[in-house]
């Protein structure tokens, strides 16, 4: 598997109207007539996204369709953002974070807690913000689970979902501006759209998180 294509190589070239992020859980469930339910997580949950492209001129949508087909089905991964979560809610243009380099400070045995350093003092993250963790070829996409603010030293302990990878290491880079998730196009999901008069509309596809990117 080749490395995922960068945002500039594919995502930024697509006339994306929306991405509806969701989670695909991999649970085994059992229950009884009393309403009791037992569950076992067979594998970590995966991010999924329903991507809708803008209605546009035929040539623009033909080019978009060609880019998606160039991924060779699900063989080539690419980086994909949530258009509603390009910046933290409390820093809507990223100017407060600026050029700060945010990294994993400590690896907490509770894999729901991400401990980072390098933030501006008092920098705030809000429930629902997204973040990307990069460690070599490992790239993970997480969601903030509770409001939190950095201390005067720029350190922050943060509740995240899904759980952090077991291989997480100190100094892994945490991206808060345009955090992205490595994904593949779900087999059979690409609709290049329908041409009507001078425009093409209805172009869409579904993406699935790709955890093994090399």
Secondary structure as GFF3:
##gff-version 3
##sequence-region A 1 214
A	DSSP	three_ten_helix	11	13	.	.	.	ID=ss1
A	DSSP	beta_strand	16	31	.	.	.	ID=ss2
A	DSSP	beta_strand	37	53	.	.	.	ID=ss3
A	DSSP	beta_strand	56	57	.	.	.	ID=ss4
A	DSSP	alpha_helix	58	69	.	.	.	ID=ss5
A	DSSP	beta_strand	78	81	.	.	.	ID=ss6
A	DSSP	beta_strand	103	106	.	.	.	ID=ss7
A	DSSP	beta_strand	113	117	.	.	.	ID=ss8
A	DSSP	beta_strand	124	125	.	.	.	ID=ss9
A	DSSP	beta_strand	130	135	.	.	.	ID=ss10
A	DSSP	beta_strand	138	144	.	.	.	ID=ss11
A	DSSP	beta_strand	148	149	.	.	.	ID=ss12
A	DSSP	beta_strand	156	161	.	.	.	ID=ss13
A	DSSP	beta_strand	173	175	.	.	.	ID=ss14
A	DSSP	beta_strand	180	185	.	.	.	ID=ss15
A	DSSP	beta_strand	194	196	.	.	.	ID=ss16
A	DSSP	beta_strand	199	201	.	.	.	ID=ss17
A	DSSP	beta_strand	204	209	.	.	.	ID=ss18
###
